[in-house]
Amino acid sequence: MNLHKAELSACDNAKSFLQSGFWGSFKSRFGWEALAFKVEQAHSANTSASPASLHTSTFGSVGALRILSDPCELLVLRRSLFAGFSLAYIPWGPELPESCQDKNAALGELALALKAELPKDTVFIRFDPPWFTEGLESPPYIPPPFIRASADIQPPDTVLIDLKQPMESIMEQMKPKWRYNARLAMKKGVIVRKAEPEDLDTFYTLLKETARRDGIAIHSINYYKTLFELTTNNSPLTTSLYLAEHEGETLAGIVTLFRGREAVYLYGASSDTKRNLMAPYALQVKAMEDAKTWGCEEYDLFGIPPNEDPSHPMAGLYRFKTGFGGRIIHRPGSWDYLCSPVLYRMFRGAEALRKSLRTMRKRRG
């Protein structure tokens, strides 16, 4: 497998926004270095193999050689770890064609090729593969040489709403209480409006309130303002801020991203007051309606616990998001390819400790 450096724009046709050139440009504003590669097939020295045999699958084998029949693009993010060392991260990549029959083998070969292209100070390469199982509680297994990361970066489990059907059908597939709550909010005078970027300060106030209540980590307000700055008047994608208000008081807000066929619910926040008015339900319905207008075919609620476990610190989130219907999918989560095992063990211990502290804060919340 051969990797060739490319411009970030080469990733603009990625299926997921997390593999797009836009996301690379955005993350480069916050301490990451964004790299783009074109992944192409290796040329075989085995001249006895026919062209047809070399292209029977996306990743086939000719002796020890695995090849890629069609080029694809890959976004890689790098950032400093400690003492001059770095990590590389591939969010929801690589985007392998459906014809790839052995994605785990392809991932291993890609990791080996990528290690040769990255600086020698790289401690490990973290992958968040995008393939998934549906409805099952067990995500696809990825064997060695990868090690399961001590913490996931992107949410492996999520709910996807099919937007290709009429809005009436989408509402019908929600749990009855969810339909009732969305309509109740409107009946009680809750107004949902598509806000302006200037309203981000109001949303951020709610976000801080939510973080304190639920024990979650949030970014600085500059992070969210930069996101809107980069998507204003950007025709391939847009971010939208929705606020739910009642009698002049802001009760809840969400941030969504619309890009091609995908709509993604990125961030949400709510007030501790007037929770009986069910503003978050009305917000989600409005975002789905607008996503359909934009032309999106799928609405990603972007993250739930792996199963319906009442003891999970985010069990309420599972109930809320799955109540909107749709299909539940499970991705493999984050997996690490080690470049420096000794330094990796040091980082892994520190990361596991941070994860434990976050979980404790959530449970206390």
Secondary structure by P-SEA (a helix, b strand, c coil): cbbbbbccccccccccccccaaaaaaaaaccbbbbbbbbbbcccccccccccccccccccccccbbbbcccbbbbbbbbbcccccbbbbbccccccccccccaaaaaaaaaaaaaaaccccccbbbbbccccccccccccccccccccccccccccccccccccccaaaaaaaccaaaaaaaaaaaaaccccccccccaaaaaaaaaaaaaaaaccccccaaaaaaaaaaaccccccbbbbbbbbcccccccbbbbbbccccccccbbbbbccccccaaaaaaaaaaaaaaaaacccbbbcccccccccccccaaaaaaaaaccccbbbbcccbbbbcccaaaaaaaaaaaaaaaaaaaaaaaac
